[in-house]
């Protein structure tokens, strides 16, 4: 620890000096030395993670808490939870970080249960030759490979650690694995096809990001259909860019074959039964929550208005007005001010379960994004001391439900639905429920496109490049050999649209076609 603090202080003092003014070779050498320093520091961080994961807090016979250190390679249940607080990363990232560190830095002797065969990756990082990203790529490719085969492949890759990027190391690892044990690679392909799926999350304001993996033959057919409809959108002027046309084609193909029921819930501050009228310019984009587990999303106001018009009012108050969902004025979390959902039983009612899941939307542990429908409803203060009510129930995924029950962990659910977590090291973190009361409202002021910049901080010698130039240089340009093309299904084309010319095939240096 003293060495780490001294090194950090020394490097922090160096950041106050002006940028180096050496030659190109000297600046490149400095960059390489600093990268090697990062690699060494990450290798040492791996050893610290291994040591942390081996410590488990237990309750002694006299009722006091004691730390028990296991052998390297042991992973305590709450180790990723502690790491996420120390490194300020999500729960998923912390679990991956602990797993990768233990596989690399806790590689035991050959033939033992802790032998992973990846110790060579840790040694290369400690020598400054391999960065953590490329090491992670190789380790991922050898995820379920026997330790002796993994060690052989790592030794064979060692000479390439100093000069190949991650994609080349990935391909080289797969070729070596196919040569040594092709059956392992085939089994991995079968598992990958069975585990294919689709995920989405909130990305830029107003858009979602989808990440999907599909069996290759299914993806080939689906992509052909999407691309065909996208080309039609380009032809009739619906979209200007092919990427946008493909995104619209995907959603249009999906929604045209599904029936979707949308429920709209109107919220108001607790104690104020009538929401205040909107002031100012009508919003073009408005924030809504509850559409998915995670952050709120921005949608077009016109789309939301149409959804509200189609919504059937499910209940009214004694004055005949539509029933509103009361929320905490500060955090915007739905509350139960009258306590009508509380029960004296241990198991919550169906209405109480639905209310808590709608309030939390995901696991309430810091950095965890598991959807509420996959979570347990935990009594934050154990029953019977804690009531079965909105003020004492929270959504926790099964892993973090067990972490909360570990010694030295403390969790507190406050009246405004915020939740305070304290880990065994004394670090405190607070999680906030999704705000359903204070949505962002973005009016259309006619300035959707920003003005062109007047000062360029980065001068491109042969720029600026258009989107077409970028596509031709980085996407259309390929090797001198031809690849097989997927035949697109025929689609109707407008009579005044000129068809695209067939792609030309680049010839080889000998003047003969490469095929």
N, C-alpha and C positions, 0 to 999 in steps of 0.2 A: 504494500500500500504506500509506503514511503517513496519507493521508486516511481510508482505511477503518479503520485502527487507532484514529485520533483520534475518529472518529464512534462506534465501538463503545464506547470508554472513556467518552465523554460520555453516551451513552444508558445505559450500565451504571450510571453515577453517578445518573442520574435515577430508576432503579428503586428506590432507597432512600428516595425521598420518599413521603409518604402519598398515597393516591389523590386525584385532583382533586375539589374540592367546588364546581365552577362550576354554571352553569345547564344545563338539558337541551341547549340549543343549543350551549353551549360544549363540553360533553362530546362531543357528536356531531361538532363541528368538529375536536376533538383526535383522535377516532377516525379521521376521514377523513384528517387529515394523517399519522398514523402508517401508515395503509394506503398512502398515496402514497409514503411513505418506503420501505416494503417493496417496492413496485413498482419504484422507482428502483434499490434495492439489487439486486434480481433482474436488472434489465437490465444492471447493471454486472457481475454474476456471469456473465451470458451472455457478455459480452465476454472475461472471464477464461477461461471454458471454451473459447471459440473460439481464444484464444491458446495454451492448453494443448494443444488437439487438433492444432495446426499444428506442434508440436515433435516430432521423431522422433529417437530415439537410434540412431546408426549406428556400425559398427566402422570406424575409420579404417585407412588403408593400413599404418600402423605398429602396428596391433593395439590401439590405445587407443580408448576410447569417446568419441564426439563427438555433440553435439546439432546437428541440422540443422533450421532453421526454414523451413517452407514458407509459401506464401501463405495468407491467411485463407480458410477453407472446406475446407482439407485436413484429413482426420481420420486420425490415426495409428491403427494397429491396436490398440495398447494404451492409447489415450486413455481409453475408458470404464473400463478396469480401474483406471487411476490415479484417475479421478474417484470411483469407488465407494469407494476407500480414503480419499480426502480428505473426502467428504461422508457417509461411513458409511451408504451405501445399497446395495441389492441390485444385482447385475450388470445385471438387466433395467432397473431404474430408471435406472442410470447410462447405459446405452446410449440410453435415451429422452431423458435429460437432455442428452446431448451432441448428439443429432440435432436436438432442438428448438432448442437454443442456436445451432447452426450455421445452421439454416434462418432464424432470426429475425435474428441479429446479424451474420451473414456474407453478407447479401444483396448481391451484386455489381451492377455497372452493367448496365443493360438490354442484352440481347443477348449477354452473356457466359455462360460455363458455370456460374458460381456465382450467377447471378441466380435468386432464388426468388420474388420478389414479396411477401415477407413482412416487408420492412424497416419497413413502416408499423406493424406490431405492436411491434417493438422500440422504435421512436420513441415510440409511445404509452406503453409501459412506462417508458421513460426520463423521460417527462414526468409520470409518476405517475398517468396516467389509466386504465391497464389493468393488471390483476393477472396473474400468470403462468398461473393456471388458466384464465381466460377467453381469454387469448391462445393457450393450448394447444388449447382447444376450437375456435377459429377455424382455427388452423393444421392441426388434424386434418381438418377439413372440406375444406380446400384441399390435402390431401396430394399428390394426383397431378394437380392443375390446372396448366396452363401458367402461367409466371411473369407474363405480361402480364395474363391474366385474374385471377389471384390478386391482383395489385397493384390492379386496378380494383375488385375486391370489397372489399379492405381500405380503400380510400379511401371507398367508399360506406358502410362501417360505422363510419367514424371518429366521426361525430356521435353514435353510440349507445354509445360506449365508456364514457361517464360515467354512464349511467343504466339500462343493461340488464344483466340477469344472463346466466349462461352459456347456459341453455336457450333464452332468447329470441334471443341472438346466433347460436346454432346454427341455429334455424329461419330467421332472417333471412338467414344465409349460404346456406342451401339454396335459399331462394326466389330470391335474387339469382343463384345459379348456374344454377337452372332457367330463369331468364329470359334469361341471357346465353348459356349453352351447355347446353341440356337433354341433349344426347347424353353429355356428361361425367358428369352425375348418373346417367343410365341405366347407363353402363358401371360406375360405382361400385356401383350396386345389384347388378349381375350378379356383380361380384367378391366383394361381401359375401356373397351367397347361396352362392357356391362355397366360400368360406372359413369357412362356418358350422361350429361345433364345440362341444365340451363339455369343460370343465376342472373339476378339483376340487382343494381343498387343505384342510389342517387349519386350523380356525378356533377357536372356543371349545372348552374342554375337553370331550371326548366327542362332538363333532359335526364334520362336514365341511361345507364350503361348495362348492356347484356353481355354475358360471357357464356358461351355454349360449347360443348364438345359432343360430337355426333359420330356414329359409325360412318366411315368414309363413303360408302355407296349411297346411304341415305342423304348425306350432306351434298353429294354430287347432284342428285336429282333435285333436291330442294333448292340448291343454289341456282341451278339452271332455270327453275320456275321463277325465282325471285329476280334474277338478272333479266329474264325475258320481259317481265312486267315493268321493270325499271327502265329498260330501253324504250318501251312504249310511253312511259311517263316523260322521258326526255324528248321523244319525237313530238308529242302533243303539247309540250311546253308546261306540263304540270310541275316539273322540277328542273332546276338549272344544272345541278351537279349529279353525277352518277351515284356518289355515295349517299346523298340525300334520297335519290330515287330508289335505291335498294332498301334503305331503311323504311320508307313509306310502303314499298311493295311488300315487305315482310309483315308489317302490322296490318295492312289491308288484307293480305291473304289469310292471316290468322283470324281477324275479327269478322271476316265475311263468312266464316264457318263455325261461329260460336254465338251463343246467346248469353248476354252478360246482364246481371242484375246489380245496380248500383244503389247503395244506401247513403243518403246524405244526412248528417247530424248537425244541427245548428247549436252553437254554444253561446253562453253568456256568463258574465261574472257572477259568482255566488252572491245572492242577496239582491241582484238586479234582474228582475224577471223580464224586462224589455230591453233588448240590445239597442244601443244608440245608433242613430242614422249615420251612414257613411258621409264623410265630409270630403270636399275636394274633388279632384278629377276622377272619373270612373277608371277603375283599374283595368289594365290590359292583361297582366299576369297576376295571379293571386295564389297565395300559399295555402295548401290544404294538408292535413295530417290524417293518418289512419288508412291511407291507400295501401300502405305496405309497412312492414316492420322496419323501422329505421328513421331516417331524417324525413321531414316534410318535403313535399314536392311542389313545384310551381306549375300551374296549369292556366290555360286561357280562361278568362272570366266568362266568355260566351259559352264555352263548354260546360262550366260549372252552372251557369244560369239554366241551360237546357236540362242538366241533371236535376236541378231543384224543381223545375217545372214538372218533371216526370215522377218526382218522388211523392208517394202516398203518405199523408200525415198519419202517423201511427198513434198519436195521442194528443190530448189538449188539456190545458190547465183549467181550473174552475171558472175562469173568465172566458173560456172558449178560444184562447190563443194557442198556437202550436206549442207543444211541450218542448222546452229547451234543456240542454245539458248544462248544469251549473259547473263552473270551473273556478279554481283558485285564482284570485285577482293577480297574484304575483307570478306564479310559475305557469299558469294556464292549464294545470292538470285537472281533469274531471274529479269532482269531489262528491261526497254523499252527505250534505249538510244536515239532513234530518236523521240520518242513521237508519233509514228504513231497510237498507240491504243487510244490516248486521244480523247475526244469528247467534244463539247460545250453543249451537251444535259445533262439533269440531270441523265437520266437512261443510264448506260453503255451498250456498244454493247456486243454481244454474245462473240466476241473474247476477249474483255477486261475482261468480267466476267470469262471466262475460264482461262485467264492468271493469274488473282489475286488469284483464287481458287487454281491453280496449284502452285503458289508461296507460299501461306500461309499454305495450306493443312489442317489447323484446326483453331479454334478460336484463335485470337491473344491476348486475355486477359491472364494474368499470371496464369499458372497452369490449364488452361482449354484445354480439348482435344476433344471437339466436332468437328466432321469432317466438312471440308469446305463446302461440298455439302449441309449441313443442316444449314449453317450460312447465315446471311444477309451480303451484301456488304455495308459497312458504309463509308460515306464521313467523314474522320477524322476531317478535317476542313469543317464545314457545308457549303453546297452550298447556294448561288452562290459565297461566298468568296473563297471556296475551289474548285478546278477544278475536273472534272470527269476524273481522270487519274490514272496510276499505282502508282504514287507518293502520291496519296491522298485517295486511297481506301484500305480497310482492311476487312478481314473476322471477323465477330463477331457473336456469337450465340445470340439468341433473348434476353436472360437474361442479358448478359454483354453489349449488345447494349443499353438496357434500363439503366443499371448501368452507362455507359459512359455519358448518358444524365442527370444524377442526379447532383444536385448542388455540387460544390467543387471537382468534379472529372475532371482531365485533362489528355488528351492523345495526344501524338505527334508521327507522323510517319516520320522517318528520311529518307534521300535519299538512305541509304544502306539497307532500309527495316526493320531496327530495330524499335521497338516501345516502347516509354517511357510512363509509367502510374504513376500518382500521386493521392493518395487517400485523403479523407478529413483530415486525421491525418498528412499529409505531407510525408508519406512514399512513396518512389519512387522505382519502379521496371521496368526492361527492358525485353522485350521478343524479341527473335531472330527468324528469319525465318529459315526453313530448309535449310541447306547448300547443294546446288546441284553442287558445283564446286570442292570441296576438299574432295573427297571420301577417306575413309580408305582403304588401300591396304595391305593385309597380305600374304606375300609369304610363300610357303611351303618349309621350311628348313630341313624337315625330323625330326623335334622335336615336333611332335604333342602330344606325350605322355610325360609328365614331368618325370624326374628321380625320383626314390623312395626317400623319405626324409631320411636323415641320423640321425636327432635329433627329438625325439618325445617330444613335450611339454606336451602332455597329455598321461599318461600311463593307458591303459585299463588292469585291472588285468587278465581277461580271454580272452584278444584279441590278435591280431586283428581278427575281424570277417569277414568272406567272405560274398558275396552277398547272397549265399544260406542259410548260418546260420541266417543272418538278416531276410530273408523271412520266414524261419521256426519259428523263435522266435516271430516275430512281426506281420506277416500276416497270415501264415498258421495255427498257434496255435489259437484255438477258444474255445468256451464253450463246455461243455460235451454233449450238445444236437446237433442233426443233423439238418441242414437246407436243404430246397429243392434246387436242382440244376437245372439250365436251360440246357436243352438238346441242344447241339450244332448241327448245320446242318453238314451233312457229307461232307467231302472234300477228294479229292484224296490224298493218302499218298504214298510216295516212297516205292518201294518194299523192300528196305533194311533197312527201318526205323522200329524200335521196338516200338510198341504202349506203351503208358504210362499205368502203372497198375491202376486199378480203385481205387479211394480214399477209405481208410479204415475209418470206423466209430468208434470213441472212445466210449468205454462203460462207464456206470455210475459207481459210487462207490459201488453199490450193486451187481455188476457183471452182471446185466441184461442190454441188449441194451436199450438206452434211448427212442427208438421209439417202 
